Amino acid sequence: MKNFIIVCAGLKGGSGKSCVCANLAMHLIDQGIPVIVYDADIQQTLVRHRQRELAEHPDAQPPYQLMPFSTADAEAVKANMAQLKNVPAVVLIDCPGNIQDACLQHIYEAADIAVVPTRYDFDNLDATVLFSEMFIKISKAKMFFVPNCINAIEERREEIQKARDIAKKMLEKYGTVTARIKQCLTVKCYSTLFPHDSYKRNAVKHAFEPIIEIVGK
């Protein structure tokens, strides 16, 4: 198995980085691809989520390792990233909404793929473009923009379709815009312990297809 480092990143809070990271991890496992997940977010959303799940299901066998990742010391982060480049697995890192932190820059520099959740509204789009402009100065990672939590009914409206087209045109300057992940409880209620059922698998598979094409080779 070739090593890949994938960061789930972006500037805009509430875009669903942790949710996308967790669903991507489980989708990779579903494809038979080994995964290790590190939670570098200050809120430790994924670590706390797993702790709650294990408290409810103490006999469950986690399908992948999920560990906190400290970004308090830049030199330690740099050394850790060098070690992670040698791990024969996909290393997923859930990052906080920041890019100028020197510690995070070491993570971005080491990344092979950046998964950036976004939405079609201009606040999200502006933040995503700003992040992308700074990110490409730091990292050579391939960028994948995942329209996340998109209301399927709203998407039929003409103004939303125009916003989607504008977003795609702007973001394709920096990377690939994937299929959208629709707004639904199926996706929002993610698990770090239990595999996707057919509903969750179908909800995310098209968004993650271009990433699987790279790491699954």
N, C-alpha and C positions, 0 to 999 in steps of 0.2 A: 504494500500500500504506500503510495506516494504521500508525502506530507503536504498539507495545505493549511494555511492560516487564514481564517475567515473572520473578519470583524463585523459586528452589527453596530452601526454607528450613525451619527447625524447630530445636528444641533437642536432640532425642535423637540421639546419635551412632549410626551403624549402621542408620539407617532407610532408607538408600539414596538420599539426595538427589542425589548425583553420577550414579548409575545412572539415576534417573528423569529428571534433566536431560538426559543424553545421549540417552536414548530419545525424550524429547519433542522435542528438536532434530531428530532424524532423522525423526520422524513428521511434524513440520511441513514439513520439506523434501519429504517424500513427498507432501504435500498441495499442493505448489507454493507454499508460503509462505516467503519469504526470512527467514533467521535469522542472527543474530550471537550468539555465546556468549562470555560473560566468566566466568572462573574466579576468584571472590573467596575461595575456601576457602584456608585457610592451607596445607593439604596439597597444593594444586594438583593434585588428582587427575585432572581432565580434561585439563589441559595436559600432564601427564606421560604420560597414556594416549595422547594423540595423538602425542607425540614417539616413543613406542615403536612405534606403528603406522606412522609415517612411516619409521622406521629399517628396518622390515621390508618396507615397500612404498614405496620412494622415488619411484616414478613415479605414485603415486596422486594424484588431484586432489581436495583436500578440498572437500566440498559446502558448507561454511560456514566463516567465520572463527571461530577459537577463540583467545582471548587472555587473559593474566593480568590481573587487576584488583586493584590495590593499594588496601588500606583503611587505610594507615598515617597518612594526613593527612585530617582531616575536611573541610577547605575544598576540597581537591583532589577528594575524592569528590563533594561537593556540586556543584562545577563540572562534573565529568565526567557526572554524572547529568543535569544541565541540557542538555548536548550530546546525550546519548543519547536524550533525549525528542524530538529532531528527526530521528532516523535513520528512514528509511522502511522499517522491517523490524521483525520481532519480536526484541527484545533479551532473551536468556535469561541470567540471572545465578545461578550456583551459589554459594550463601552458606554461610558456616560456621555451626555450631550456637551462635548467640549472638543476643541481641536488644538488650542494654543498651549495647553499643558505640556511641558517638556516630557513628562513621563509617558503620556499618551502618544506622543509623537514617535517614541520608540516602538510602540505597538503598531502604529500605522505604517511605519517604515518597513516592518517585517511582514506585513500582511500581503497575501496573494490575491485576496478577494475582499471587497467591501460591499456589504449588503446594507442599503440605506432605505429604510421605510419612509414613505412620503404620502402626501395626499394631494388633491387637485386644487385646493384653495391657495390663494396667493401668499398667505402668511407661511404656510408649509413650503410652498414652492420657493419663495425667496430664501428661507432658511436652508433649504436643500441645495440651492445653487450656490449660496455663500459657502456652505460647508464644502461643496465639490471644488470650488475655486481654490480653497485653501488646501484641501486634501491632495489634489494632484501635484501640488508643489512639494509635498512631503513624501508621498507614496506612489509606487508604480502599480499598485493593486488594480485589478479589473473591478470596475464599479457596476453594481446592479441596483437599480432603483425599483423598489417594490411598492406600488400603490397599495396601501394597506387600509383595511377597515372602510372599504368603499361601499356605500349604500347602493345596492343594485337597482332599486326603484328610482332613487335620485339620479342615477347615472343615465337614465333614459331622457332626462330633461336636456333641451338643446343647449342651455348655458353650461351645463356640466360637461356635455360632450365637447364643447368648445374649449373649456378649461382643461379637459383631459388632453386635447390635441396640442394646446399651448404648452402644457407641462411636458409632454413627450418631446416636442420640438426643442425645448430648452435643455432638457436633461440628456438628450442623446448626444449633446456636445461632449459629455463627460463619460458616458457609459451606456449600458443597456437598460431600457425600461422594460420590465417584465410584465406578464399578465397580472391583473389585479387580484388581491385577496379581498373577497367581499366581507362586508360587515355582518357578522353572525356569531351567535354564542358558541357554535361548533368550534370556531377558531379561537375566540376569546378565552374559552375555558380549556386552556392547554394543560398538559400534564408533563412532568419531567420523569415520570415513572412508567406510565402505561402507553403502549403503542397506539398509533392512530387507528381509529376504525375507518370504515369506508367513507363516511361522511367527511371526516377531517382530512383524510388523504385526498379526496377529490377537491376539497376546498383550497388546498395549498399547492397541489402538485404542478399546476401550470405555471405558477409564479416561480417555483423552484427548479423547473426543468432546465433552464440554461446553466444553472449552477451545477446541477447533477451531471450535465454533459461534460463539464470540465473535471470535476473531482472524481467522477466515476470511471474515467478512462483507465 
